[in-house]
Amino acid sequence: MHKEEKIKVGISIGDLNGIGGELIIKTFEDSRVLDFCTPIVFASAKTFTFLKKHFKSEIRFNGIYDLNKMVHGKINVINVWKEHVDIKFGVEDQKIGKYAIRSFTAATKALKEGKVDVLLTAPINKHNIQSEDFNFPGHTDYLNQELEGQSLMFMVTNSLKVGLLTDHIPVKDIANNITEDLILSKINTINQTLVKDFAIRRPKIALLGINPHTGDNGVIGEEDDTLLRPAIKKAQDEGTLVFGPYSADSFFGSDNYKNFDAVLAAYHDQGLIPFKTLSFGQGVNFTAGLNKVRTSPDHGTAYEIAGKGVADINSFKEALFYGIQIYKNRQMYDDISKNPLKKHRQKS
């Protein structure tokens, strides 16, 4: 791959009092990573210099004010702000939350405009980012507003992929937010992302039940019979390989998940507790269903270890490489779709 063809990865720095800066520095201290992408960190040269000194890193970077001035083969830091930022590791701070959002919204704008190819987001604190200008539960909801498509939180590793029917809503509101249209939409999004983003030709999808034991024929709730089963039947009639609903309590412990390419859970903890139990530190949060690629690590700001130099970079590094691979898979899918003769030759 020629230097000018390298995938440009925009990186929002996350909560500066958390571990985001450390993750970025540690990841790119390995210069071999620059063979795969051109990173652009949305922060400031002053802030990045502070982080570099704090973590005693010899990493070199290219400070820029214009994305057109990025240099391939180097870490680029674009100045989203100029002033000094008072970083106090491990402390939740509303002012720091504002810098996290300035970084994130600037990176999202660059993604929308095609100035970066992939967005990689370091962890934020969902509480200290709230303001009159930014009133979203997290990254995904904002991206859903700004980009084309319908977002789906998709937690992925090589062996396990979990999507959510509902994500950041209270448990008491889950059943009322699940409709047949929502189920069919999420099934379709997962099916399409497995085909286009993960190059799986005929994906098999499992759908978990809403109620314990999928309602036990209406004894513990009727939603599985009135909502999930009819939606599954409709999706199957349209040619999608989706099955269930499965009782969530035994689905992962029995290794049944290994029989499917992805799992669609009814709500946040139903899907993310088993995912993080099986994959914590290796998993990636991918925002599926949108016209642009965004990934992030599967953990939060980790205030308790921030600034200590002990943060594990594996999930962040996985998120970087997943973003790059998904971007390439989309290019390949689009290329094959536009050139059916190429597809025929590959089959021959």
C-alpha positions as CSV (number, residue, x, y, z in Angstrom):
1,M,0.0,0.0,0.0
2,H,1.4,3.4,-1.0
3,K,1.8,6.0,1.7
4,E,-0.9,8.2,0.2
5,E,-3.4,5.3,0.3
6,K,-3.0,4.7,4.0
7,I,-6.3,4.7,6.0
8,K,-6.7,7.9,7.9
9,V,-7.9,7.2,11.5
10,G,-9.3,10.1,13.4
11,I,-8.9,9.6,17.2
12,S,-11.0,11.5,19.8
13,I,-8.9,11.7,23.0
14,G,-11.8,11.0,25.4
15,D,-11.8,12.0,29.1
16,L,-8.3,13.6,29.7
17,N,-8.5,12.6,33.4
18,G,-9.0,9.0,32.3
19,I,-6.8,6.5,30.5
20,G,-7.5,7.6,26.9
21,G,-4.3,9.6,26.4
22,E,-2.2,6.7,27.8
23,L,-3.9,4.2,25.5
24,I,-3.1,6.4,22.5
25,I,0.5,7.0,23.4
26,K,1.2,3.3,24.3
27,T,-0.5,2.1,21.1
28,F,1.6,4.3,18.8
29,E,4.9,3.9,20.6
30,D,5.1,0.7,18.5
31,S,6.1,2.4,15.2
32,R,5.0,-0.6,13.2
33,V,1.3,0.4,13.7
34,L,2.0,3.4,11.4
35,D,2.5,0.9,8.6
36,F,-1.2,0.3,8.7
37,C,-2.7,3.7,9.1
38,T,-2.2,7.4,9.5
39,P,-3.5,8.5,13.0
40,I,-4.9,12.0,13.6
41,V,-5.5,12.7,17.3
42,F,-8.1,15.5,18.0
43,A,-6.7,17.4,21.0
44,S,-3.8,19.9,21.1
45,A,-0.1,19.8,20.9
46,K,0.2,21.2,24.4
47,T,-2.1,18.5,25.9
48,F,-0.3,15.8,24.0
49,T,3.1,17.1,25.1
50,F,1.9,17.0,28.7
51,L,0.7,13.4,28.3
52,K,4.0,12.4,26.6
53,K,6.1,13.8,29.4
54,H,3.8,12.3,32.2
55,F,4.2,8.8,30.7
56,K,7.9,9.3,30.0
57,S,7.4,8.5,26.3
58,E,9.8,9.2,23.5
59,I,7.0,9.2,21.0
60,R,7.2,11.9,18.3
61,F,4.2,13.6,16.8
62,N,3.4,16.2,14.2
63,G,1.3,19.1,15.5
64,I,-1.1,20.6,12.9
65,Y,-3.9,23.2,12.6
66,D,-5.2,22.0,9.3
67,L,-6.0,18.4,8.4
68,N,-4.6,18.9,4.9
69,K,-1.2,19.2,6.6
70,M,-1.2,15.7,8.1
71,V,1.9,13.6,7.4
72,H,1.8,9.9,6.6
73,G,4.1,7.8,8.7
74,K,3.7,10.1,11.7
75,I,1.3,10.6,14.5
76,N,-0.6,13.8,13.8
77,V,-2.2,15.9,16.5
78,I,-4.6,18.5,15.3
79,N,-5.1,21.5,17.6
80,V,-8.8,21.6,18.5
81,W,-7.9,24.0,21.3
82,K,-4.9,26.1,22.1
83,E,-5.1,26.8,25.8
84,H,-3.5,24.8,28.7
85,V,-5.8,22.2,30.2
86,D,-5.4,21.3,33.8
87,I,-5.4,17.5,33.9
88,K,-6.0,15.7,37.2
89,F,-6.0,12.0,36.6
90,G,-8.8,10.1,38.3
91,V,-11.0,13.1,38.9
92,E,-14.4,13.5,37.3
93,D,-14.5,17.1,36.1
94,Q,-17.2,18.9,34.0
95,K,-14.6,21.1,32.4
96,I,-12.7,18.0,31.2
97,G,-15.9,16.6,29.9
98,K,-16.2,19.7,27.6
99,Y,-12.8,19.0,26.1
100,A,-13.8,15.4,25.5
101,I,-16.8,16.5,23.5
102,R,-14.8,19.2,21.6
103,S,-12.4,16.5,20.5
104,F,-15.2,14.1,19.7
105,T,-17.4,16.5,17.7
106,A,-14.4,17.8,15.7
107,A,-13.4,14.3,14.9
108,T,-17.0,13.4,13.9
109,K,-17.1,16.5,11.6
110,A,-13.9,15.3,9.9
111,L,-15.4,11.9,9.5
112,K,-18.6,13.3,7.9
113,E,-16.6,15.4,5.5
114,G,-14.4,12.4,4.5
115,K,-11.2,14.0,5.9
116,V,-10.7,10.9,8.0
117,D,-11.7,7.4,7.0
118,V,-12.3,5.8,10.4
119,L,-13.2,7.2,13.8
120,L,-11.7,5.6,16.9
121,T,-13.0,7.0,20.2
122,A,-11.2,6.9,23.5
123,P,-13.5,6.4,26.6
124,I,-15.6,9.3,27.9
125,N,-17.5,9.8,31.2
126,K,-21.2,9.9,30.3
127,H,-22.1,12.2,33.2
128,N,-19.5,15.0,32.8
129,I,-20.1,15.4,29.0
130,Q,-23.7,16.5,29.5
131,S,-24.4,20.2,28.7
132,E,-26.9,22.4,26.8
133,D,-24.9,21.8,23.6
134,F,-24.4,18.1,24.1
135,N,-27.3,16.1,25.6
136,F,-26.7,12.6,24.5
137,P,-26.2,9.4,26.5
138,G,-23.0,8.7,24.7
139,H,-21.1,8.5,21.4
140,T,-23.5,6.3,19.6
141,D,-26.6,8.5,20.0
142,Y,-24.7,11.5,18.7
143,L,-23.3,9.6,15.7
144,N,-26.8,8.3,14.9
145,Q,-27.9,12.0,14.6
146,E,-24.9,13.2,12.6
147,L,-24.3,10.3,10.2
148,E,-26.5,8.4,7.7
149,G,-28.2,5.1,8.7
150,Q,-29.6,3.7,11.9
151,S,-27.0,2.9,14.5
152,L,-26.6,-0.4,16.4
153,M,-24.2,-1.0,19.3
154,F,-22.3,-4.1,18.2
155,M,-19.7,-5.6,20.5
156,V,-17.3,-7.8,18.6
157,T,-14.4,-10.2,18.9
158,N,-13.2,-12.8,16.5
159,S,-15.4,-15.4,18.3
160,L,-18.3,-13.5,19.6
161,K,-20.5,-10.6,18.3
162,V,-23.4,-9.2,20.2
163,G,-25.8,-6.5,19.1
164,L,-28.6,-4.9,21.2
165,L,-32.2,-4.3,20.5
166,T,-32.2,-1.5,23.1
167,D,-29.1,0.0,24.7
168,H,-29.0,3.0,27.1
169,I,-32.6,3.0,28.5
170,P,-33.8,2.1,32.0
171,V,-34.8,-1.6,32.6
172,K,-38.4,-0.6,33.4
173,D,-38.8,0.8,29.9
174,I,-37.3,-2.0,27.9
175,A,-40.5,-4.0,26.9
176,N,-42.3,-0.8,25.9
177,N,-39.5,0.2,23.6
178,I,-39.4,-3.1,21.7
179,T,-41.6,-3.3,18.7
180,E,-41.8,-5.6,15.7
181,D,-40.5,-2.9,13.4
182,L,-37.5,-2.4,15.7
183,I,-36.7,-6.1,15.9
184,L,-36.8,-6.4,12.1
185,S,-34.7,-3.3,11.7
186,K,-32.0,-4.5,14.1
187,I,-32.0,-8.0,12.5
188,N,-31.5,-6.5,9.1
189,T,-28.7,-4.2,10.3
190,I,-26.8,-7.1,11.9
191,N,-27.3,-9.2,8.8
192,Q,-26.0,-6.4,6.5
193,T,-23.1,-5.6,8.7
194,L,-22.0,-9.2,8.9
195,V,-22.1,-9.4,5.1
196,K,-20.5,-6.0,4.3
197,D,-18.3,-5.3,7.3
198,F,-17.2,-8.8,8.3
199,A,-17.3,-10.5,4.9
200,I,-19.6,-13.4,6.1
201,R,-21.6,-14.5,3.1
202,R,-24.6,-16.2,4.8
203,P,-24.7,-15.1,8.5
204,K,-26.6,-17.0,11.2
205,I,-28.1,-14.8,13.9
206,A,-29.5,-15.8,17.3
207,L,-32.1,-13.7,19.0
208,L,-32.4,-13.8,22.8
209,G,-35.7,-13.7,24.6
210,I,-37.0,-10.7,26.5
211,N,-38.4,-12.5,29.5
212,P,-36.9,-15.3,31.7
213,H,-37.2,-18.6,29.8
214,T,-38.6,-16.7,26.9
215,G,-41.8,-16.2,28.8
216,D,-42.6,-19.9,29.4
217,N,-45.5,-19.9,27.0
218,G,-46.9,-16.6,28.5
219,V,-46.5,-17.5,32.2
220,I,-43.6,-15.0,32.7
221,G,-44.6,-12.4,30.0
222,E,-46.1,-12.5,26.5
223,E,-43.6,-10.3,24.6
224,D,-41.6,-13.3,23.3
225,D,-44.7,-14.8,21.8
226,T,-46.4,-11.7,20.6
227,L,-43.3,-9.7,19.4
228,L,-40.2,-11.9,18.9
229,R,-41.5,-15.0,17.3
230,P,-43.6,-13.3,14.6
231,A,-40.7,-11.0,13.8
232,I,-38.3,-13.9,13.5
233,K,-40.8,-15.7,11.2
234,K,-41.0,-12.5,9.0
235,A,-37.2,-12.2,8.8
236,Q,-36.9,-15.9,7.9
237,D,-39.5,-15.6,5.2
238,E,-37.3,-12.8,3.7
239,G,-34.3,-15.1,3.6
240,T,-32.5,-14.1,6.8
241,L,-31.0,-16.9,8.8
242,V,-32.2,-15.8,12.3
243,F,-33.3,-18.2,15.0
244,G,-34.8,-18.1,18.5
245,P,-35.8,-16.7,20.8
246,Y,-33.4,-18.4,23.1
247,S,-33.4,-18.3,26.9
248,A,-30.6,-15.9,27.8
249,D,-29.7,-17.5,31.1
250,S,-28.2,-20.7,29.5
251,F,-27.3,-19.5,26.0
252,F,-23.7,-18.4,26.7
253,G,-22.8,-20.9,29.4
254,S,-23.9,-23.8,27.1
255,D,-21.6,-22.4,24.3
256,N,-24.6,-22.2,22.0
257,Y,-23.4,-18.8,20.9
258,K,-20.6,-20.6,19.1
259,N,-23.1,-21.9,16.6
260,F,-23.9,-18.4,15.4
261,D,-22.1,-15.5,13.7
262,A,-23.9,-12.9,15.9
263,V,-26.3,-12.6,18.8
264,L,-29.0,-10.0,19.2
265,A,-29.8,-9.3,22.9
266,A,-33.0,-7.6,24.1
267,Y,-31.3,-5.1,26.3
268,H,-27.9,-3.7,27.5
269,D,-26.9,-5.9,30.4
270,Q,-28.4,-9.1,28.9
271,G,-25.9,-8.8,26.0
272,L,-23.0,-7.0,27.6
273,I,-22.6,-8.9,30.8
274,P,-21.8,-12.2,29.0
275,F,-19.8,-10.4,26.3
276,K,-17.5,-8.6,28.8
277,T,-17.3,-11.8,31.0
278,L,-16.0,-13.8,28.0
279,S,-14.1,-11.0,26.2
280,F,-13.2,-8.1,28.5
281,G,-10.0,-6.4,27.5
282,Q,-10.2,-7.9,24.0
283,G,-13.6,-6.7,22.8
284,V,-14.4,-3.8,20.5
285,N,-17.5,-1.6,20.5
286,F,-18.4,-1.0,16.8
287,T,-21.2,1.3,15.8
288,A,-22.9,-0.7,13.0
289,G,-25.6,0.5,10.6
290,L,-24.0,3.8,9.8
291,N,-22.4,5.0,6.6
292,K,-19.1,5.7,8.4
293,V,-16.9,3.4,10.5
294,R,-16.5,4.1,14.2
295,T,-15.0,1.8,16.9
296,S,-14.0,2.1,20.5
297,P,-12.6,-0.1,23.3
298,D,-14.9,-2.1,25.4
299,H,-14.2,-0.3,28.7
300,G,-14.6,3.1,30.3
301,T,-12.3,5.8,31.6
302,A,-10.8,3.7,34.4
303,Y,-10.3,6.6,36.8
304,E,-8.9,4.3,39.4
305,I,-5.8,3.6,37.4
306,A,-5.6,6.8,35.3
307,G,-2.2,8.4,35.2
308,K,-0.4,5.4,36.7
309,G,0.9,4.0,33.4
310,V,-0.6,0.5,33.9
311,A,-3.6,0.7,31.5
312,D,-4.0,-2.3,29.2
313,I,-4.0,-1.2,25.6
314,N,-5.3,-4.5,24.1
315,S,-8.9,-3.4,23.6
316,F,-8.0,0.0,22.2
317,K,-5.5,-1.6,19.8
318,E,-8.1,-4.1,18.7
319,A,-10.5,-1.3,18.1
320,L,-7.9,0.4,15.9
321,F,-7.3,-2.7,13.8
322,Y,-11.0,-3.6,13.6
323,G,-11.8,-0.1,12.3
324,I,-9.1,-0.5,9.6
325,Q,-10.3,-4.0,8.6
326,I,-14.0,-3.0,8.5
327,Y,-13.2,0.0,6.3
328,K,-11.3,-2.3,3.9
329,N,-14.1,-4.9,3.9
330,R,-16.6,-2.2,3.0
331,Q,-14.4,-1.1,0.1
332,M,-14.0,-4.7,-1.1
333,Y,-17.8,-5.2,-0.9
334,D,-18.5,-2.0,-2.8
335,D,-15.9,-2.9,-5.4
336,I,-17.4,-6.4,-5.9
337,S,-20.9,-5.1,-6.0
338,K,-20.0,-2.6,-8.7
339,N,-18.0,-5.2,-10.7
340,P,-20.0,-8.4,-10.9
341,L,-17.4,-9.9,-13.3
342,K,-14.8,-9.6,-10.6
343,K,-17.1,-11.5,-8.3
344,H,-17.5,-14.2,-10.9
345,R,-13.8,-14.6,-11.3
346,Q,-13.3,-14.9,-7.6
347,K,-15.8,-17.8,-7.5
348,S,-14.0,-19.5,-10.5
